Amino acid sequence: MTFGSIQQKFKVLEHSCLIYFDMGHKNPKIVYKMNDYLIYRKLPDKTVWLCAHYHRKDRCKAKVVTKGKDALVQGNHNHLPTYKQKFQKHMVSQLVNVHFEEL
């Protein structure tokens, strides 16, 4: 997987993991490890998702960048997991390769 020309900065965290896409709302979101991410920017080759707490007072900086069957996880959450609902019927799961940014 390449996210620009800095492929060496990333390594595989998990070979495969499920990410849930919630398409039943006006603004799509994903759920990864029981945290919600809201769509921030849709580009031709990738989609950027910010933690749902980004626009709240705790200003969580965690984000996920999806590109095909790959997901790049950046940052750590500064709060407990936020997704407490059961996975709904309109949510679609996708098996992806998860990568994270080395610090």
Sequence and secondary structure as in RCSB ss.txt:
>XXXX:A:sequence
MTFGSIQQKFKVLEHSCLIYFDMGHKNPKIVYKMNDYLIYRKLPDKTVWLCAHYHRKDRCKAKVVTKGKDALVQG
NHNHLPTYKQKFQKHMVSQLVNVHFEEL
>XXXX:A:secstr
  STT GGGEEEEEEEEEEEEE SSSS EEEETTEEEEEEEE SS EEEEETTTTSTT    EEEEETTEEEEES
  SS     S   TTEEEEEEEEEEE  
